[in-house]
Amino acid sequence: MTGTPTPSLLRYERAPLRPRDPLWLRIGAATPVRIGSVEAEVAQALALASFDAGWCIHAFSRPDATLATLAQTLRERGLLGVWRDELLPVHAESGGLPLGEPLGRIERAAVRALGIATRAVHLHGVSPQTPGANGVWVQLRSLNKANDPGLWDTLMGGMVSAADTLEQALARETWEEAGLRLEALQDLVHAGVLEIRKPSETLGGVGYTVERIDWYRCTVPTEVLPVNQDGEVERFELVSPDRLRTDVAAGRYTLEAALILAPDLVR
């Protein structure tokens, strides 16, 4: 990776559809730390204890088992989206600061119901294969995706799992989604951080999305073409900046991609 300039920070926020209370995690006798937010009815269904105008999860020294039980209860009550069998890290709320060491791990499907922040990585790839300005490599998301099926996205976008560092997630997702190795790319830099807070569209208003996206920019050499490996992409296209902006304005891109590629067009 080439030298990295100070990444920019962009925040996008929409209020929850219904009131939410702070969600805290207390490990052993330690001071509780805030990890998310939850609706009162959901907290009561999970038998959480009230704490500081919110709700508290009480766990032993390693909270993974407690968090797994909560996720399973949410599943049984029909309050989750698609069960992923993928663990995501649980962090203390960061307030825009770099995330510290995770406090525990929880099933991916449970994070929105509990307003737990997730971390994702995106790759914005340009290429000199079009006349004039560089073209932009974009992907059409699979029609079978649980979220945003059939919308255009950045060259790559994926979640940072509990098993990944940010750099490992960047390399893994770039290969799985686009069939590209990082060493084959040019001018790869960490270009920005995007923080999104908005109602989740998959849980009928019960969920709330809080996500930090670290996004990177690179040049894809003319002799290199992206090829999907995991079946989650319909196709890739190299588009002109004018077409990209037209399609963003028409709502054909995911919110995350639009905020990365053309933030001035997002209302």
C-alpha positions as CSV (number, residue, x, y, z in Angstrom):
1,M,0.0,0.0,0.0
2,T,1.3,3.5,-0.8
3,G,1.7,6.3,1.6
4,T,-1.6,7.1,3.4
5,P,-2.9,10.7,3.7
6,T,-5.1,11.6,6.6
7,P,-8.5,10.0,5.8
8,S,-11.6,12.3,5.6
9,L,-14.5,11.7,7.9
10,L,-18.1,11.9,6.7
11,R,-21.2,11.3,8.8
12,Y,-24.7,10.5,7.7
13,E,-27.6,10.2,10.2
14,R,-31.3,9.6,10.1
15,A,-33.3,9.3,13.4
16,P,-34.8,6.0,14.5
17,L,-38.4,5.3,13.5
18,R,-39.3,4.7,17.1
19,P,-37.8,5.7,20.4
20,R,-34.6,3.7,21.4
21,D,-32.8,3.6,24.8
22,P,-29.1,3.2,25.4
23,L,-27.8,-0.3,25.6
24,W,-24.9,-1.1,28.0
25,L,-22.7,-4.1,28.6
26,R,-21.3,-5.0,32.0
27,I,-18.6,-7.6,32.1
28,G,-18.1,-9.1,35.6
29,A,-17.9,-6.2,38.2
30,A,-16.5,-3.7,35.6
31,T,-18.2,-0.4,34.9
32,P,-20.8,-0.8,32.2
33,V,-19.9,0.5,28.8
34,R,-22.4,1.6,26.1
35,I,-22.5,-0.7,23.1
36,G,-25.7,0.2,21.2
37,S,-29.4,1.1,21.6
38,V,-32.6,-0.9,21.8
39,E,-36.3,-0.4,21.9
40,A,-37.9,-0.9,25.3
41,E,-40.2,-3.7,24.2
42,V,-37.2,-5.6,22.8
43,A,-35.2,-5.1,26.0
44,Q,-38.1,-6.3,28.1
45,A,-38.5,-9.4,25.8
46,L,-34.8,-10.1,26.5
47,A,-35.3,-9.6,30.3
48,L,-32.5,-7.0,30.4
49,A,-32.0,-5.0,33.6
50,S,-32.8,-1.2,33.5
51,F,-29.7,1.0,33.9
52,D,-29.1,4.7,33.5
53,A,-32.2,5.5,31.4
54,G,-31.5,2.5,29.3
55,W,-30.8,-1.3,29.6
56,C,-27.8,-3.4,30.6
57,I,-26.6,-6.8,29.5
58,H,-24.8,-8.5,32.4
59,A,-22.1,-11.0,31.4
60,F,-19.3,-12.9,33.0
61,S,-15.7,-12.3,32.2
62,R,-16.2,-13.6,28.6
63,P,-19.5,-12.3,27.3
64,D,-19.7,-14.3,24.1
65,A,-22.1,-16.9,25.6
66,T,-24.4,-14.3,27.0
67,L,-24.5,-12.5,23.7
68,A,-25.2,-15.8,21.8
69,T,-28.1,-16.4,24.1
70,L,-29.6,-13.0,23.4
71,A,-29.2,-13.5,19.7
72,Q,-30.9,-16.8,19.8
73,T,-33.8,-15.3,21.8
74,L,-34.2,-12.6,19.2
75,R,-34.3,-15.2,16.5
76,E,-37.0,-17.2,18.3
77,R,-39.1,-14.1,18.6
78,G,-38.8,-13.2,14.9
79,L,-36.8,-10.0,15.5
80,L,-33.9,-10.8,13.3
81,G,-33.1,-10.8,9.6
82,V,-31.3,-13.6,7.9
83,W,-29.2,-15.7,10.3
84,R,-25.6,-15.6,9.0
85,D,-23.6,-17.9,11.3
86,E,-21.0,-15.1,11.3
87,L,-19.7,-13.5,14.4
88,L,-19.0,-9.7,14.5
89,P,-17.1,-7.9,17.1
90,V,-18.9,-5.8,19.8
91,H,-17.1,-2.5,20.6
92,A,-17.8,0.3,23.0
93,E,-19.4,3.2,21.2
94,S,-16.5,5.1,19.5
95,G,-18.0,8.6,18.8
96,G,-16.0,8.6,15.6
97,L,-12.7,7.6,17.1
98,P,-10.8,4.6,16.0
99,L,-12.3,1.4,17.4
100,G,-10.5,-0.3,20.3
101,E,-10.2,-3.9,21.2
102,P,-13.6,-5.8,21.0
103,L,-15.5,-6.5,24.2
104,G,-17.1,-9.7,22.8
105,R,-18.7,-11.2,19.7
106,I,-22.2,-11.6,18.5
107,E,-24.1,-13.2,15.6
108,R,-24.3,-10.8,12.7
109,A,-28.1,-11.0,12.4
110,A,-28.5,-9.6,15.9
111,V,-26.5,-6.3,15.6
112,R,-29.3,-4.1,14.1
113,A,-31.9,-5.1,16.6
114,L,-29.5,-4.1,19.4
115,G,-28.1,-1.0,17.6
116,I,-24.5,-2.4,17.8
117,A,-22.0,-0.7,15.6
118,T,-20.5,-2.7,12.8
119,R,-17.4,-2.1,10.7
120,A,-17.2,-2.5,7.0
121,V,-14.6,-1.9,4.2
122,H,-15.2,-0.6,0.7
123,L,-12.9,-0.2,-2.3
124,H,-13.3,2.6,-4.8
125,G,-11.5,1.5,-8.0
126,V,-10.7,3.8,-11.0
127,S,-9.2,2.8,-14.3
128,P,-7.8,4.7,-17.3
129,Q,-9.7,2.5,-19.7
130,T,-12.2,5.1,-20.8
131,P,-11.4,8.2,-22.9
132,G,-10.9,11.4,-21.0
133,A,-11.4,11.1,-17.2
134,N,-10.7,7.8,-15.5
135,G,-13.6,5.3,-15.5
136,V,-15.0,4.0,-12.2
137,W,-15.3,0.2,-11.6
138,V,-18.7,-0.6,-10.0
139,Q,-20.6,-3.8,-9.2
140,L,-24.2,-4.7,-9.6
141,R,-25.2,-6.5,-6.4
142,S,-26.7,-9.9,-6.7
143,L,-30.5,-10.1,-6.9
144,N,-30.4,-12.6,-4.1
145,K,-28.6,-10.4,-1.6
146,A,-30.5,-9.8,1.7
147,N,-29.6,-6.1,1.6
148,D,-29.9,-3.8,-1.4
149,P,-30.3,-6.5,-4.1
150,G,-29.9,-5.2,-7.6
151,L,-28.4,-1.9,-6.7
152,W,-25.0,-0.6,-7.9
153,D,-22.1,-0.5,-5.4
154,T,-18.4,0.3,-5.2
155,L,-16.0,-2.2,-6.7
156,M,-16.0,-4.0,-3.4
157,G,-17.8,-3.7,-0.1
158,G,-17.9,-6.1,2.8
159,M,-18.1,-6.5,6.6
160,V,-15.2,-6.8,8.9
161,S,-15.8,-10.0,10.9
162,A,-14.6,-10.8,14.4
163,A,-11.9,-13.0,12.8
164,D,-10.5,-10.1,10.7
165,T,-8.3,-7.1,11.1
166,L,-9.3,-4.2,8.8
167,E,-6.4,-5.1,6.4
168,Q,-7.4,-8.8,6.3
169,A,-11.0,-7.9,5.5
170,L,-9.9,-5.6,2.7
171,A,-7.8,-8.4,1.2
172,R,-10.4,-11.1,1.7
173,E,-13.4,-9.2,0.4
174,T,-11.5,-7.8,-2.6
175,W,-10.7,-11.3,-3.6
176,E,-14.1,-12.8,-2.9
177,E,-16.1,-10.1,-4.6
178,A,-13.8,-9.0,-7.4
179,G,-11.2,-11.7,-7.8
180,L,-8.4,-9.1,-7.3
181,R,-5.3,-9.4,-5.2
182,L,-4.2,-6.1,-3.5
183,E,-0.7,-6.4,-4.9
184,A,-2.1,-6.2,-8.4
185,L,-3.6,-2.8,-7.7
186,Q,-1.9,0.6,-7.9
187,D,-2.0,3.6,-5.7
188,L,-3.9,1.9,-3.0
189,V,-4.7,4.3,-0.1
190,H,-7.0,4.6,2.9
191,A,-9.1,7.5,1.5
192,G,-11.8,8.1,4.1
193,V,-14.1,7.0,6.9
194,L,-17.9,7.0,6.6
195,E,-20.2,6.7,9.6
196,I,-23.8,5.9,9.0
197,R,-26.7,5.9,11.5
198,K,-30.1,5.1,10.1
199,P,-33.2,2.8,10.6
200,S,-32.6,-0.7,9.4
201,E,-34.8,-1.7,6.4
202,T,-34.9,-5.4,7.2
203,L,-36.5,-5.5,10.6
204,G,-39.7,-3.5,10.2
205,G,-38.3,-0.5,12.1
206,V,-37.1,-2.5,15.1
207,G,-33.5,-2.3,14.0
208,Y,-31.1,0.6,13.8
209,T,-27.9,0.6,11.6
210,V,-24.7,2.0,13.1
211,E,-21.8,1.4,10.8
212,R,-18.2,2.7,10.4
213,I,-16.9,2.2,6.9
214,D,-13.2,2.5,6.1
215,W,-12.9,3.0,2.4
216,Y,-9.9,2.8,0.1
217,R,-9.1,4.1,-3.3
218,C,-7.0,2.4,-6.0
219,T,-6.2,2.3,-9.6
220,V,-7.0,-0.9,-11.4
221,P,-4.5,-1.5,-14.2
222,T,-5.9,-1.7,-17.7
223,E,-4.9,-5.3,-18.1
224,V,-6.7,-6.3,-14.9
225,L,-10.4,-7.1,-14.9
226,P,-12.6,-7.9,-11.8
227,V,-14.3,-11.3,-11.7
228,N,-16.6,-12.3,-8.9
229,Q,-15.7,-15.4,-6.8
230,D,-18.6,-15.8,-4.3
231,G,-21.8,-15.4,-6.3
232,E,-22.8,-12.2,-4.7
233,V,-22.2,-9.9,-7.7
234,E,-24.3,-9.9,-10.9
235,R,-21.6,-8.1,-13.0
236,F,-19.0,-5.4,-13.0
237,E,-19.0,-2.3,-15.2
238,L,-16.5,0.4,-15.9
239,V,-18.6,3.6,-16.0
240,S,-17.8,7.2,-16.8
241,P,-18.0,9.8,-14.0
242,D,-21.0,11.4,-15.7
243,R,-23.0,8.1,-15.9
244,L,-22.1,7.4,-12.3
245,R,-23.5,10.7,-11.1
246,T,-26.6,10.3,-13.2
247,D,-27.3,6.9,-11.7
248,V,-26.6,8.0,-8.1
249,A,-29.0,10.9,-8.5
250,A,-31.6,8.4,-9.8
251,G,-31.3,6.2,-6.7
252,R,-29.6,3.2,-8.5
253,Y,-26.7,3.0,-5.9
254,T,-26.6,1.8,-2.3
255,L,-26.5,4.6,0.2
256,E,-23.0,3.7,1.2
257,A,-21.7,3.7,-2.4
258,A,-23.4,7.0,-3.1
259,L,-21.8,8.7,-0.1
260,I,-18.4,7.4,-1.1
261,L,-18.6,8.1,-4.8
262,A,-20.9,11.3,-5.0
263,P,-21.7,12.5,-1.5
264,D,-23.0,15.9,-2.8
265,L,-25.9,14.1,-4.5
266,V,-27.2,12.4,-1.4
267,R,-30.1,14.1,0.3
